[in-house]
């Protein structure tokens, strides 16, 4: 699961079929083996600050790639939430990376905490993700742990 502003950097880093860099196609390989369910929650571009050109540009760049992945892989879904982004959440298997979203600050320059999913601290983030996914996903899917 991932909740973020645009997903652009993540897609560049982990969904690049043309790159020879280690890990560049990790997301594609995971989706291709059909053993994972991937859910991205992304800020709707109108929810970003009006003068945040950096994120608005990244959102536009990611849009077609997200659509292509969802059409190509049945185990990849994404949805847009329609409020200002506040938290960043990345959950893989039994670990999560969580942190704040600061307007006009790139995610790579924002502090984050890496946690095991059984920690009391991260449970609030995981519940938040599930609630947001249920509200904003097309089919109002209820996610299981």
C-alpha positions as CSV (number, residue, x, y, z in Angstrom):
1,X,0.0,0.0,0.0
2,X,1.2,3.5,-0.7
3,X,-0.3,6.9,0.2
4,X,1.5,9.8,-1.3
5,X,1.3,13.1,-3.2
6,X,1.9,12.0,-6.8
7,X,3.6,8.5,-6.9
8,X,5.8,9.9,-9.7
9,X,9.2,9.3,-8.0
10,X,8.2,5.9,-6.8
11,X,7.2,4.9,-10.3
12,X,10.5,6.2,-11.7
13,X,12.5,4.3,-9.1
14,X,10.6,1.0,-9.2
15,X,8.5,0.7,-12.4
16,X,11.1,1.4,-15.1
17,X,11.4,-1.5,-17.6
18,X,14.1,0.3,-19.6
19,X,16.5,0.9,-16.8
20,X,19.4,-1.5,-16.0
21,X,19.7,-0.1,-12.4
22,X,19.1,-2.7,-9.7
23,X,15.6,-2.6,-8.4
24,X,14.3,-0.3,-11.2
25,X,11.6,-2.8,-12.2
26,X,10.9,-4.2,-8.8
27,X,7.3,-3.1,-8.8
28,X,6.7,-4.6,-12.2
29,X,8.3,-7.9,-11.2
30,X,6.1,-8.1,-8.1
31,X,3.0,-7.3,-10.1
32,X,3.9,-9.8,-12.7
33,X,4.2,-12.7,-10.4
34,X,0.6,-12.0,-9.3
35,X,1.3,-12.7,-5.6
36,X,0.8,-9.2,-4.4
37,X,-2.0,-6.7,-4.3
38,X,-0.8,-3.1,-4.8
39,X,-2.9,-0.1,-3.8
40,X,-1.8,3.5,-4.4
41,X,-3.7,6.4,-2.9
42,X,-2.7,9.7,-4.5
43,X,-3.7,13.3,-3.9
44,X,-6.1,14.6,-6.6
45,X,-4.2,17.4,-8.3
46,X,-6.9,20.0,-7.4
47,X,-6.2,19.1,-3.7
48,X,-2.6,20.4,-4.0
49,X,-1.7,23.9,-3.2
50,X,-2.5,26.2,-6.1
51,X,1.1,27.5,-6.2
52,X,2.7,24.0,-5.8
53,X,3.8,23.7,-9.5
54,X,6.4,21.0,-8.7
55,X,3.8,18.5,-7.4
56,X,1.2,19.5,-9.9
57,X,3.7,18.7,-12.7
58,X,4.6,15.4,-11.1
59,X,1.0,14.4,-10.7
60,X,0.3,15.0,-14.4
61,X,3.4,13.0,-15.4
62,X,2.3,10.0,-13.2
63,X,-1.3,10.0,-14.3
64,X,-0.8,8.1,-17.6
65,X,1.6,5.6,-16.0
66,X,-0.8,4.8,-13.2
67,X,-3.6,4.2,-15.7
68,X,-1.3,2.0,-17.9
69,X,-0.3,-0.1,-14.9
70,X,-3.9,-0.6,-13.7
71,X,-4.9,-1.8,-17.2
72,X,-1.9,-4.1,-17.5
73,X,-2.1,-5.7,-14.1
74,X,-5.3,-6.7,-12.4
75,X,-3.6,-6.7,-9.0
76,X,-2.7,-3.0,-9.3
77,X,-5.3,-0.4,-8.3
78,X,-5.0,3.3,-7.6
79,X,-7.4,6.0,-6.4
80,X,-7.3,9.7,-5.8
81,X,-8.2,11.3,-2.5
82,X,-9.7,14.8,-2.6
83,X,-8.2,16.6,0.3
84,X,-4.8,18.1,1.0
85,X,-2.2,15.4,1.6
86,X,-0.8,15.2,5.1
87,X,0.8,11.8,5.5
88,X,3.0,9.5,3.4
89,X,2.6,5.8,4.0
90,X,4.4,2.9,2.3
91,X,3.6,-0.6,3.4
92,X,5.4,-3.7,2.1
93,X,4.8,-7.1,3.7
94,X,5.2,-6.6,7.5
95,X,7.0,-3.2,7.4
96,X,5.9,0.4,6.8
97,X,7.6,3.7,6.2
98,X,5.5,6.7,7.4
99,X,6.1,10.4,7.6
100,X,4.5,13.8,7.1
101,X,3.9,15.6,3.8
102,X,5.2,19.1,3.8
103,X,3.8,21.4,1.1
104,X,6.4,22.2,-1.6
105,X,9.0,19.8,-0.1
106,X,10.0,16.7,-2.1
107,X,9.4,13.4,-0.4
108,X,13.1,12.4,-0.6
109,X,13.8,15.5,1.6
110,X,11.2,14.7,4.2
111,X,11.9,12.7,7.4
112,X,10.3,9.3,7.7
113,X,10.1,6.5,10.2
114,X,10.6,2.8,9.3
115,X,8.5,0.5,11.5
116,X,7.3,-3.1,11.8
117,X,3.6,-3.3,11.2
118,X,3.0,-4.8,14.6
119,X,4.1,-1.6,16.3
120,X,1.3,0.4,18.0
121,X,2.5,3.5,16.3
122,X,2.1,2.3,12.8
123,X,-1.3,0.7,13.3
124,X,-2.9,4.2,13.2
125,X,-1.4,4.8,9.8
126,X,-2.6,1.5,8.5
127,X,-6.1,2.1,9.7
128,X,-6.0,5.5,8.2
129,X,-5.0,4.0,4.8
130,X,-7.8,1.5,4.9
131,X,-10.4,4.1,5.8
132,X,-9.1,6.4,3.0
133,X,-9.1,3.5,0.5
134,X,-12.6,2.5,1.4
135,X,-13.8,6.1,0.9
136,X,-11.9,7.0,-2.3
137,X,-11.4,3.7,-4.2
138,X,-13.8,3.2,-7.2
139,X,-15.5,0.2,-5.7
140,X,-15.1,1.3,-2.0
141,X,-13.0,-1.8,-1.4
142,X,-12.5,-2.9,2.2
143,X,-8.9,-3.9,2.7
144,X,-7.9,-6.7,5.1
145,X,-4.7,-6.7,7.1
